[in-house]
């Protein structure tokens, strides 16, 4: 298993990049850079590329609604060139709150958009003359514009024509599409012991249509990690964030994370967390997150226990252990995990 982490923004942008360089020396394989409605991801990833030598740099995620498909492809090719072939294009639909509330773009047809964007990006990287029919008509036909658009191809020669594409997906149809087309998959709140029950059918259906040229689907999952006796209380750090996603990321009936938590068997708890969060009782919502859920989505405890959790993720098909080290010495934690994951 390879080892990855999300970029920690608490140090500041430049300081966080310096920390990534330290993590690289400790053995980290991949750093993921989020965007949401914070600073743009590509600027930070380009800076990290200049500060590092070996580590892979992935977007987690660039929302599919915030850029045209061609710009996503150009951006990926640009960062891949800056990093000498170390970029991973992580894509996702985000959610209506961010896409409509921040970008002012209708949140429509995420599955179809993702499928077309992946195809368009791969055409661009192969330097094919770009045409597309569907949600993204390229060139724009007469009646939708001036009629002067012409098919073009990327001017530059990309470092790689096969930049890895990862997709953050949760719903059955989207996960099926991911297993069919993507190089890697970002699940969320991943419980390795229950993942097959929740996503097994969708993954199998997508894999049945998958091109052998793509190779096996990679999966990145994990959680908070702390190694040592008496550290179980550190799982509590995940409580507010879990409540935010399960309770506040979307309205009732449109919260993917809440639906996932229900499918894991926490139906009553998920309903309570959402009711409390949406009524403004965020602290009460956090308190309602089951301790079992926090445990199952983290790797916190004595060395033997953490090894058991790593084995569970490996058994579930996870190829990239994605962790957030907590505690005074994250570098030594990464060094230890690297040894156990090798």
C-alpha positions as CSV (number, residue, x, y, z in Angstrom):
1,X,0.0,0.0,0.0
2,X,1.1,3.5,-0.7
3,X,0.7,6.2,1.9
4,X,-1.0,9.6,1.4
5,X,-2.3,12.6,3.3
6,X,-4.4,15.7,2.7
7,X,-2.5,19.0,2.7
8,X,-2.7,20.6,6.1
9,X,-3.6,24.3,5.7
10,X,-3.1,25.2,9.4
11,X,0.5,26.3,8.9
12,X,-0.2,28.7,6.0
13,X,0.2,28.0,2.3
14,X,4.0,28.2,2.0
15,X,4.6,26.6,5.4
16,X,2.3,23.7,4.5
17,X,4.3,23.2,1.3
18,X,7.5,23.1,3.4
19,X,5.9,20.5,5.6
20,X,5.0,18.4,2.5
21,X,8.7,18.3,1.7
22,X,9.4,17.0,5.2
23,X,6.7,14.4,4.8
24,X,8.3,13.4,1.5
25,X,11.5,12.7,3.2
26,X,9.7,10.7,5.9
27,X,8.3,8.4,3.1
28,X,4.9,9.8,2.2
29,X,3.9,8.9,-1.4
30,X,1.1,11.2,-2.2
31,X,-0.2,14.6,-1.0
32,X,-3.8,15.5,-1.8
33,X,-4.8,19.2,-2.2
34,X,-8.4,20.3,-1.6
35,X,-10.0,23.4,-3.0
36,X,-13.7,23.7,-2.0
37,X,-14.3,27.4,-1.5
38,X,-10.8,28.1,-0.2
39,X,-7.6,29.0,-2.2
40,X,-7.5,27.5,-5.6
41,X,-5.8,24.1,-5.8
42,X,-3.6,24.4,-8.9
43,X,-1.6,27.4,-7.5
44,X,-0.8,25.4,-4.4
45,X,0.0,22.2,-6.3
46,X,2.4,24.1,-8.6
47,X,4.2,25.5,-5.6
48,X,4.4,22.1,-4.0
49,X,5.8,20.7,-7.2
50,X,8.7,23.2,-7.0
51,X,9.4,22.3,-3.4
52,X,9.4,18.5,-3.8
53,X,11.2,15.9,-5.9
54,X,9.5,12.5,-5.6
55,X,6.0,12.8,-4.0
56,X,2.9,12.6,-6.2
57,X,0.6,15.6,-6.0
58,X,-3.1,15.1,-6.5
59,X,-6.1,17.3,-6.5
60,X,-8.8,16.1,-4.1
61,X,-10.8,17.5,-5.6
62,X,-11.2,19.9,-8.5
63,X,-14.9,20.4,-8.9
64,X,-16.2,19.5,-12.3
65,X,-18.5,22.6,-12.5
66,X,-15.9,25.2,-11.8
67,X,-13.8,24.9,-15.0
68,X,-14.4,23.9,-18.6
69,X,-13.3,20.3,-19.5
70,X,-10.5,21.7,-21.7
71,X,-9.2,23.9,-18.9
72,X,-9.2,20.9,-16.5
73,X,-7.1,19.0,-19.0
74,X,-4.8,22.0,-19.6
75,X,-4.3,22.5,-15.8
76,X,-3.5,18.8,-15.3
77,X,-1.0,18.8,-18.1
78,X,0.6,22.0,-16.7
79,X,1.0,20.7,-13.2
80,X,2.2,17.3,-14.6
81,X,4.9,19.2,-16.5
82,X,5.9,21.3,-13.5
83,X,6.2,18.1,-11.4
84,X,7.9,16.0,-14.1
85,X,5.0,13.6,-14.3
86,X,3.9,13.4,-10.6
87,X,0.4,14.8,-10.9
88,X,-3.0,13.0,-10.3
89,X,-6.2,14.7,-11.5
90,X,-8.8,14.1,-8.8
91,X,-12.3,15.2,-9.9
92,X,-15.6,15.3,-8.1
93,X,-19.0,16.9,-8.3
94,X,-18.8,18.5,-4.9
95,X,-22.4,19.4,-3.8
96,X,-25.2,21.8,-4.5
97,X,-24.2,24.1,-1.6
98,X,-20.8,24.8,-2.9
99,X,-21.5,24.7,-6.7
100,X,-24.6,26.8,-6.6
101,X,-23.7,28.8,-3.5
102,X,-20.1,29.7,-4.4
103,X,-19.8,29.2,-8.2
104,X,-23.3,30.2,-9.1
105,X,-23.6,27.2,-11.5
106,X,-26.6,24.8,-11.6
107,X,-25.8,21.5,-10.0
108,X,-27.1,19.2,-12.8
109,X,-26.2,15.9,-14.3
110,X,-23.0,15.2,-12.3
111,X,-22.7,11.6,-13.6
112,X,-22.9,12.5,-17.3
113,X,-20.6,15.5,-16.8
114,X,-17.9,13.5,-15.1
115,X,-18.0,10.8,-17.8
116,X,-17.6,13.4,-20.6
117,X,-14.9,15.3,-18.8
118,X,-12.8,12.2,-18.4
119,X,-13.1,11.4,-22.1
120,X,-12.3,15.0,-23.1
121,X,-9.2,15.2,-20.8
122,X,-7.8,12.0,-22.2
123,X,-8.3,13.3,-25.8
124,X,-6.5,16.6,-24.9
125,X,-3.5,14.7,-23.4
126,X,-3.3,12.5,-26.5
127,X,-3.2,15.8,-28.5
128,X,-6.2,14.8,-30.6
129,X,-8.2,17.4,-32.4
130,X,-10.9,18.1,-29.8
131,X,-14.5,17.5,-30.6
132,X,-17.3,16.4,-28.4
133,X,-21.0,15.9,-28.5
134,X,-23.2,16.0,-25.4
135,X,-23.3,18.3,-22.4
136,X,-20.1,19.9,-23.7
137,X,-20.5,20.5,-27.4
138,X,-17.0,21.2,-28.7
139,X,-16.6,23.3,-30.9
140,X,-19.7,25.3,-29.9
141,X,-22.1,25.0,-32.8
142,X,-23.9,27.8,-34.6
143,X,-26.9,28.9,-32.6
144,X,-25.1,28.6,-29.3
145,X,-22.4,31.1,-30.2
146,X,-20.9,33.0,-33.1
147,X,-20.4,29.8,-35.1
148,X,-16.7,30.7,-35.5
149,X,-15.3,28.0,-33.2
150,X,-12.9,25.5,-34.8
151,X,-11.6,22.2,-33.6
152,X,-8.2,22.6,-31.9
153,X,-5.6,20.4,-30.2
154,X,-3.3,21.1,-27.3
155,X,-0.3,23.2,-28.4
156,X,2.2,21.6,-26.0
157,X,3.3,18.0,-25.8
158,X,2.3,16.7,-22.4
159,X,4.8,15.0,-20.2
160,X,2.4,12.1,-20.1
161,X,-0.6,11.2,-22.2
162,X,-2.1,9.0,-19.4
163,X,-2.3,11.3,-16.4
164,X,-4.1,9.4,-13.7
165,X,-7.7,10.4,-13.1
166,X,-9.3,9.8,-9.8
167,X,-13.0,10.4,-8.9
168,X,-14.6,11.2,-5.6
169,X,-17.9,9.4,-5.8
170,X,-20.4,7.9,-3.3
171,X,-23.7,7.1,-5.0
172,X,-24.1,3.6,-6.6
173,X,-24.3,4.9,-10.2
174,X,-21.4,7.3,-9.7
175,X,-19.2,4.6,-8.1
176,X,-20.1,2.2,-11.0
177,X,-18.9,4.9,-13.4
178,X,-15.8,5.4,-11.4
179,X,-14.9,1.7,-11.5
180,X,-15.5,1.7,-15.2
181,X,-13.5,4.8,-16.3
182,X,-11.2,6.1,-13.6
183,X,-7.7,5.2,-12.4
184,X,-8.6,5.7,-8.8
185,X,-11.5,6.2,-6.4
186,X,-11.9,8.5,-3.4
187,X,-14.6,7.1,-1.1
188,X,-15.5,9.0,2.1
189,X,-16.1,7.8,5.7
190,X,-14.8,4.4,4.4
191,X,-15.4,1.5,6.8
192,X,-13.4,-1.4,5.3
193,X,-15.4,-4.1,7.0
194,X,-18.7,-2.8,5.6
195,X,-17.5,-1.3,2.3
196,X,-18.4,-4.4,0.2
197,X,-22.0,-4.4,1.5
198,X,-22.4,-0.7,0.6
199,X,-20.4,-0.5,-2.7
200,X,-19.7,-4.0,-3.8
201,X,-22.4,-4.3,-6.4
202,X,-21.6,-0.9,-7.9
203,X,-17.9,-1.7,-8.1
204,X,-18.5,-5.1,-9.6
205,X,-20.8,-3.6,-12.3
206,X,-18.3,-0.9,-13.2
207,X,-15.3,-3.3,-13.2
208,X,-17.2,-5.6,-15.7
209,X,-17.1,-2.7,-18.2
210,X,-13.6,-1.5,-17.4
211,X,-10.9,-1.5,-20.1
212,X,-8.0,-3.8,-19.2
213,X,-5.6,-1.0,-20.2
214,X,-6.6,1.0,-17.2
215,X,-5.3,-1.7,-14.8
216,X,-6.9,-2.3,-11.4
217,X,-8.9,0.5,-9.8
218,X,-6.9,2.1,-7.0
219,X,-8.7,3.1,-3.8
220,X,-7.6,5.7,-1.3
221,X,-9.1,5.5,2.2
222,X,-8.2,5.8,5.9
223,X,-8.6,8.5,8.5
224,X,-7.1,10.0,11.6
225,X,-4.0,8.1,12.8
226,X,-2.2,8.1,16.1
227,X,0.0,5.2,17.4
228,X,0.3,4.5,21.1
229,X,-1.4,3.3,24.2
230,X,-4.2,5.4,25.7
231,X,-4.7,7.6,22.7
232,X,-8.3,6.5,21.9
233,X,-9.5,9.9,23.0
234,X,-7.9,11.5,19.9
235,X,-10.6,10.0,17.8
236,X,-12.8,12.8,19.1
237,X,-10.9,15.2,16.8
238,X,-13.0,13.7,13.9
239,X,-16.3,14.4,15.6
240,X,-17.0,18.0,14.5
241,X,-16.0,17.2,10.9
242,X,-18.1,14.0,10.8
243,X,-21.1,16.0,12.1
244,X,-20.5,18.7,9.4
245,X,-20.6,16.2,6.6
246,X,-23.3,13.8,8.0
247,X,-25.5,16.7,9.2
248,X,-24.8,19.8,7.3
249,X,-23.5,19.0,3.8
250,X,-26.8,19.3,2.0
251,X,-30.5,19.4,2.7
252,X,-32.6,16.5,3.8
253,X,-32.8,14.0,1.1
254,X,-29.8,15.5,-0.7
255,X,-27.0,14.8,1.7
256,X,-24.8,12.0,0.2
257,X,-22.8,11.6,3.5
258,X,-25.9,11.2,5.5
259,X,-27.2,8.6,3.1
260,X,-23.9,6.7,3.4
261,X,-24.0,6.7,7.2
262,X,-27.5,5.3,7.1
263,X,-26.3,2.5,4.8
264,X,-23.6,1.6,7.2
265,X,-26.3,0.9,9.8
266,X,-26.4,4.1,11.7
267,X,-29.9,5.2,10.5
268,X,-31.3,6.7,13.7
269,X,-28.0,8.4,14.5
270,X,-27.7,9.9,11.0
271,X,-31.2,11.3,11.2
272,X,-30.5,12.8,14.6
273,X,-27.2,14.4,13.6
274,X,-28.9,16.0,10.6
275,X,-31.9,17.3,12.5
276,X,-29.6,18.9,15.1
277,X,-27.1,20.3,12.7
278,X,-29.7,21.8,10.4
279,X,-31.4,23.4,13.4
280,X,-28.2,25.2,14.3
281,X,-27.2,22.9,17.2
282,X,-23.8,22.0,15.8
283,X,-22.3,21.0,19.2
284,X,-25.2,18.7,19.9
285,X,-24.9,17.2,16.4
286,X,-21.2,16.5,17.0
287,X,-22.0,14.9,20.4
288,X,-24.5,12.6,18.6
289,X,-21.9,11.1,16.3
290,X,-21.5,7.4,17.4
291,X,-18.2,6.5,19.0
292,X,-18.3,3.3,16.9
293,X,-18.4,5.3,13.7
294,X,-15.4,7.4,14.8
295,X,-13.5,4.2,15.6
296,X,-14.3,2.4,12.4
297,X,-13.2,5.3,10.2
298,X,-9.8,5.9,12.0
299,X,-6.5,4.2,12.9
300,X,-6.0,5.4,16.5
301,X,-4.6,3.1,19.2
302,X,-1.7,0.8,20.2
303,X,0.7,-0.4,17.5
304,X,-0.9,-3.8,17.3
305,X,-4.4,-2.3,16.8
306,X,-3.2,0.1,14.1
307,X,-1.6,-2.8,12.3
308,X,-4.9,-4.6,12.4
309,X,-6.7,-1.6,10.9
310,X,-4.1,-1.4,8.1
311,X,-4.7,-5.1,7.4
312,X,-8.5,-4.5,7.3
313,X,-8.0,-1.7,4.7
314,X,-5.7,-3.8,2.7
315,X,-8.1,-6.7,2.8
316,X,-10.9,-4.4,1.5
317,X,-8.9,-3.5,-1.6
318,X,-7.5,-0.2,-0.4
319,X,-4.2,0.5,-2.3
320,X,-3.5,4.0,-0.9
321,X,-3.8,4.4,2.9
322,X,-4.9,8.0,3.3
323,X,-4.2,9.3,6.8
324,X,-4.2,12.4,8.9
325,X,-1.5,12.1,11.6
326,X,-2.4,13.7,14.9
327,X,-0.1,14.1,17.8
328,X,3.2,15.8,18.4
329,X,5.4,14.0,15.8
330,X,3.6,13.4,12.5
331,X,6.8,12.7,10.7
332,X,7.7,9.7,12.9
333,X,4.1,8.5,12.5
334,X,4.5,8.6,8.7
335,X,7.8,6.8,8.9
336,X,6.3,4.0,11.0
337,X,3.2,3.6,8.8
338,X,5.4,3.5,5.7
339,X,7.3,0.6,7.2
340,X,4.0,-1.3,8.0
341,X,2.5,-0.5,4.6
342,X,5.4,-1.7,2.6
